[in-house]
Amino acid sequence: MSLRDELRASAEALPNGKVSYAAKDGVALLTLTNPPANGYSYEMMRDIDEAVLRARFDDSVFVVVIAGEGEKFFCAGADISMLDSVTPSFKYAFCLHANETMLRLEHTPKLVIAALGGHCVGGGLEIAMSCDLRYARRGSGKCGLPEVALGVLPGTGGTQRLARAVGASRAIELMADGATFDYDRAEALGLVNGQIDAESDDAFLDVILERAVSYCPPHKAGMSVGLIKRSVQSGVDLPLESGLALERELQQRLFTSADAKEGIAAFVEKRQADFQGR
């Protein structure tokens, strides 16, 4: 049985039924589940929040993969019918909670990979941009931030993360145009790390999970990978001196780890390191 099959067989629906969660071999798989387009709602954000915390506190998890249920959508953004039915104050609280959840995802010291199989637009792209690595199934859909067509802006991190990813002027152009574009352009813009040729969504997820496992012990020092992520995500917008201070403190944590001792010893002894994630 493949890792994908094992994860799906053991997947647990989280309390609001909008995300399923499973973990094995160092990888936690979060699947966004809200047919037909995996649109996100307050309930989905609550489930994502729960899943991030579960992975954060699980010492056996080193990498988190976020995928969408089905072949057609990673996530098509906010559930518009939900936004149409709630008050402006609820919408504000909803955006605030989504901001907090995405920040929690960014600052959790575990690598997060977005598996973009299908369309990834609006809030779906905002979720993806809060992940550390983004890989798309070639030809599976489009991405972009078209919220201007609704008379609003990308309000769960889109204006800030897109500008940091592609530069302020290009980000303004893309959002003001409400442009959606294929993954070839997304890769050229630096929004995805790469594309994967796969005959099916299952085959695509198999490749993503294989890549995720490669960042886990014994192949990699999982704690080191996680703190590299934490140093970059938490330090990139700090003044250089403050970022360097953060880097030193995280390095000191690694210097005291069993994996650092093993990695240095393996290098000196000219053998393959056997990392344990501690």
C-alpha positions in Angstrom: 0.0 0.0 0.0 1.4 3.4 -0.9 1.9 6.2 1.6 -1.0 8.0 0.0 -3.3 5.1 0.5 -2.2 4.6 4.1 -2.8 8.3 4.8 -6.2 8.3 3.2 -7.2 5.1 5.0 -6.3 6.6 8.4 -7.6 10.1 7.7 -9.8 11.7 10.4 -12.3 14.4 9.6 -11.6 17.4 11.9 -14.5 18.8 14.0 -16.1 21.0 11.4 -15.8 18.4 8.6 -13.9 20.7 6.2 -10.4 19.3 6.6 -9.2 15.7 7.0 -5.9 14.9 8.9 -3.6 11.9 8.8 0.1 11.4 9.7 2.6 8.7 9.0 6.3 8.4 8.2 7.0 11.9 9.4 4.4 13.5 7.1 1.0 15.0 8.1 -1.4 15.3 5.2 -4.2 18.0 5.5 -6.9 17.7 2.8 -9.2 20.6 2.2 -12.7 19.1 1.7 -15.6 21.3 0.8 -17.2 20.2 -2.5 -17.5 21.2 -5.2 -14.6 23.7 -5.2 -13.1 23.3 -1.7 -14.1 26.9 -1.0 -12.9 28.0 2.4 -15.2 29.2 5.2 -14.8 30.0 8.9 -15.4 26.3 9.6 -12.6 25.3 7.2 -10.3 27.9 8.9 -11.1 26.4 12.3 -10.2 23.0 11.0 -6.9 24.2 9.4 -6.1 25.9 12.7 -6.7 22.6 14.5 -4.6 20.7 12.0 -1.7 23.0 12.2 -1.7 22.8 16.0 -2.0 19.0 15.9 1.1 18.8 13.6 3.0 21.4 15.6 2.7 19.4 18.9 3.4 16.0 17.2 7.1 15.3 17.6 6.8 12.5 15.0 5.7 15.0 12.3 8.4 16.9 10.4 6.6 18.0 7.2 3.0 19.1 6.5 1.4 18.6 3.1 -1.7 20.6 2.2 -3.8 19.3 -0.7 -7.4 19.7 -2.0 -9.9 16.9 -2.3 -10.6 15.9 -5.9 -9.0 16.5 -9.3 -10.3 20.0 -10.1 -9.6 22.3 -7.2 -6.9 22.9 -4.6 -9.2 25.7 -3.3 -11.3 28.1 -5.2 -11.1 30.8 -2.5 -13.7 32.0 0.0 -17.2 30.5 0.1 -19.0 33.5 -1.5 -22.5 32.3 -0.3 -21.1 32.4 3.2 -19.8 36.0 2.7 -23.1 37.0 1.3 -25.0 35.8 4.4 -22.9 37.2 7.3 -22.5 40.7 8.8 -19.6 43.0 8.1 -18.3 42.5 11.6 -18.3 38.7 11.1 -16.4 39.2 7.9 -13.8 41.2 9.7 -13.4 38.6 12.5 -13.3 35.9 9.8 -10.4 37.7 8.0 -8.6 38.3 11.3 -8.8 34.6 12.3 -7.6 33.5 8.8 -4.6 35.9 9.2 -3.8 34.4 12.6 -4.1 30.8 11.2 -1.9 31.5 8.2 0.7 33.1 10.5 0.6 30.1 12.8 1.2 27.9 9.7 4.2 30.1 8.7 5.8 30.2 12.1 5.4 26.5 13.0 9.0 25.1 12.7 7.9 22.3 10.3 8.2 22.4 6.5 4.8 23.0 4.8 4.3 22.0 1.2 1.2 23.0 -0.9 0.2 20.3 -3.4 -1.6 22.4 -6.1 -3.7 19.9 -8.1 -6.4 21.9 -9.8 -7.4 25.6 -9.6 -5.9 27.7 -6.8 -7.5 31.1 -6.8 -8.5 33.8 -4.4 -8.2 32.6 -0.8 -6.9 29.3 -2.1 -3.8 31.1 -3.4 -3.6 33.0 -0.1 -3.4 29.6 1.7 -0.8 28.3 -0.7 1.3 31.5 -0.3 1.5 30.9 3.5 3.1 27.5 2.7 6.9 27.2 2.4 7.0 25.3 -0.9 4.4 25.1 -3.6 4.3 22.5 -6.4 1.6 22.3 -9.1 0.3 19.5 -11.2 1.1 20.8 -14.7 -1.9 21.8 -16.7 -4.4 21.2 -13.9 -5.8 24.7 -13.5 -5.2 28.4 -12.9 -4.3 30.6 -10.0 -4.6 34.3 -9.2 -6.3 36.8 -6.9 -9.4 38.0 -8.7 -11.2 39.6 -5.6 -11.4 43.0 -7.4 -14.3 41.5 -9.4 -16.2 41.3 -6.1 -15.4 44.9 -5.1 -13.0 43.8 -2.4 -9.3 43.1 -2.0 -7.5 39.8 -1.2 -8.0 40.0 2.5 -6.4 37.0 4.1 -2.8 37.9 3.3 -2.9 38.2 -0.4 -1.8 41.8 -0.8 1.1 41.3 1.6 2.4 37.9 0.5 2.0 38.4 -3.2 3.9 41.7 -3.0 6.7 39.9 -1.1 6.7 37.1 -3.7 6.7 39.1 -6.9 7.4 42.7 -6.0 5.0 45.5 -5.2 4.4 46.8 -8.8 3.7 43.4 -10.3 1.5 42.4 -7.4 -0.6 45.6 -7.8 -1.0 44.9 -11.5 -2.0 41.3 -11.0 -4.6 42.1 -8.3 -6.0 45.2 -9.9 -6.4 43.3 -13.2 -8.0 40.4 -11.3 -5.8 38.2 -13.5 -5.9 34.4 -13.4 -3.2 32.5 -15.1 -1.8 29.0 -15.7 0.9 27.4 -13.7 3.5 28.1 -16.4 3.2 31.8 -15.6 2.9 31.1 -11.9 6.3 29.3 -12.1 7.8 32.1 -14.1 6.6 34.6 -11.5 8.1 32.5 -8.7 4.7 31.7 -7.1 5.3 27.9 -7.5 8.6 26.2 -7.0 8.0 23.8 -9.9 5.4 21.7 -11.8 5.0 18.0 -11.9 3.8 16.0 -14.9 1.3 13.4 -13.6 -1.5 11.5 -15.3 -3.8 11.8 -12.3 -4.1 13.6 -9.0 -3.2 10.5 -7.2 0.1 10.2 -9.1 0.8 13.9 -8.4 0.2 13.4 -4.7 2.5 10.4 -4.7 5.3 12.5 -6.0 4.6 15.3 -3.4 4.5 12.8 -0.6 7.8 11.2 -1.8 9.4 14.6 -1.8 8.0 15.3 1.7 9.4 12.1 3.1 12.8 13.1 1.7 12.9 16.0 4.2 12.2 13.6 7.1 14.6 11.4 9.2 16.6 9.4 8.5 17.1 11.2 5.1 17.3 14.7 6.5 17.7 16.2 10.0 14.0 17.1 10.4 14.7 19.6 13.2 17.3 21.3 11.1 14.9 21.6 8.1 12.2 23.0 10.4 14.4 25.6 12.0 15.8 26.7 8.6 12.2 27.4 7.7 11.6 29.2 11.0 14.7 31.3 10.6 13.7 32.4 7.1 10.0 32.9 7.7 10.4 34.8 11.0 13.6 36.6 10.1 13.1 37.7 6.5 11.3 41.0 7.3 13.5 41.8 10.3 16.4 44.2 10.2 19.5 42.2 9.3 21.0 42.4 12.8 17.8 41.1 14.4 17.6 38.3 11.8 21.1 37.3 12.5 20.4 37.2 16.2 17.4 34.9 15.5 19.6 32.7 13.3 22.2 32.3 16.1 19.7 31.3 18.7 18.2 28.7 16.4 21.6 27.4 15.5 22.4 27.1 19.2 19.4 24.8 19.6 20.7 22.7 16.8 24.2 22.5 18.2 22.7 20.7 21.2 20.7 18.2 19.2 21.5 14.5 18.7 21.2 15.0 14.9 23.9 17.7 14.8 26.2 15.3 16.7 25.3 12.5 14.2 25.7 14.7 11.1 29.1 16.0 12.1 30.3 12.6 13.1 29.1 11.1 9.9 30.9 13.7 7.9 34.2 13.1 9.7 33.8 9.3 9.4 32.8 9.6 5.7 29.6 7.7 6.1 25.9 8.4 5.5 24.2 10.1 8.5 21.3 8.3 10.1 19.2 11.2 11.5 16.5 10.6 14.2 14.8 14.0 14.3 16.0 14.9 17.8 
